[in-house]
Amino acid sequence: MDAKPRSKQDSEAGTARIEAGLPDEQTIGWLSDFFGVFADNTRLRMLYFLSRGELRVAELAGLVGLQQSAVSHQLKILRLHRLVKSRREGTTIHYSLDDEHVQQVLAIALSHVSEGRGG
């Protein structure tokens, strides 16, 4: 079946419709920063562990095999990007994913990269 050639006017109208839905530059920048946080293996592992439940820095450090100071630094980055939140109980601070959206992003990404890889 041959496709009917599109006129320049039809093509420009289609492009305009697509561009109309593009988020503004500031939002694109925020998205870029958001996904950039996921580009670090340690932070991804920490997010995965936190998706399983609330943890303290010492517990996360043991799970990811890093010093507590390094884990605290990564948690600061995750908190600044609103991916992780903390809760104080006496002198102990517990960390968890900020909300269900973070859990969903992780689940969707894992599902996507696992497709066709037997994962």
N, C-alpha and C positions, 0 to 999 in steps of 0.2 A: 504494500500500500504506500503510495507516494504521498509525502507531506506537501501540503500547499505552501509555496514560498511565502514568507511573511514580508509585508511591506516595511519600509523604514519607519513609517508612522506607527504601525502595529508593534514593532520592536521597541520603539521609544516609549510607547504607552505601557508596555509590559515591564520595561526597566523602571519606569517611574513608579509603578505599583509596588515593585520589589523594594525600591529605595525608600518608599514612604513608610515601610515597616521597620527600617533600620533604627536601632536605638541611637541616642545622641552620643557624641564623642566621650563625654564624661562617663556615661554608662558603659560604653565599650571599654574604657580604661579600667573601670571597676571589675568588669568581667575578666579582663586580661589579668589583673592582679589576683582575683579569686582563683582562677585556674592555675596561675603561677604557683600558688601555695601548694597545690597538689603535685607539683613537679619535683618534689623532694621525697626520696624513698623513706627517710626517717619520719617525716611528718605523716606520710601516708600510712605507715605502720602504726604510728601513734593514733591516728584517726580510726583505723581499723580496730585496734584494741579498745578504744573508747566507745566504739559502736557496740561493743559487747557489754559495757557497763561502766559505772563510775570507778575511777582509779585515783590513787595518790601519786605524787611525783616518784616516790621510791618504787612503787609497783611498776609504773611505766618505765622507769630506768632499767629495772630488771628485765622487763619484757623486750625492750629494744636494745639492751646491751650498751647503754651509755651512762656516763656520769649524771648525777641528778642536776648539776648545773647546766649541762648541755640540753637535758630534757626541759628544764625550766625555760631556757632560751627559746626552744621550739614551741613550747606552750604559749609563750608571750606572742609569738608570731601568729599562732592559731587563734588566740583570743582577739588580737587586733583585727583579724579578718572575720571575726564573729563565727568561727567554726567550732570553738570550744568555749565553755563557760566554767566558772568555778563556784564552789560553795564551801564556806568555812564552817567547821564543826569543832569548836574549841580552838586548839592550836593546829588542827589538821585541815588541809585544804584538799577537797575532792574535785576532780575534773571530769567533765562529761561533754558529749557533743552539745552544741548550742541549741539545736532544735531538730525536728524531724526532717527538715530539708537537707541537712548535712548527711543524715543517714540515707536519704533517698539518692542523693548525688553519688555517694559511695557505692550503693547497691547497683545503680544503673551503670556506672562506670565499670564495676567489676563484671557485671553481666555482659557488657559490650565487649570487653577485652577477652572474656572467656569464650565467646561465640566461636565455634569452629576450632578451638584449641583444646577441647576436651577438659576444660577447667571447670 
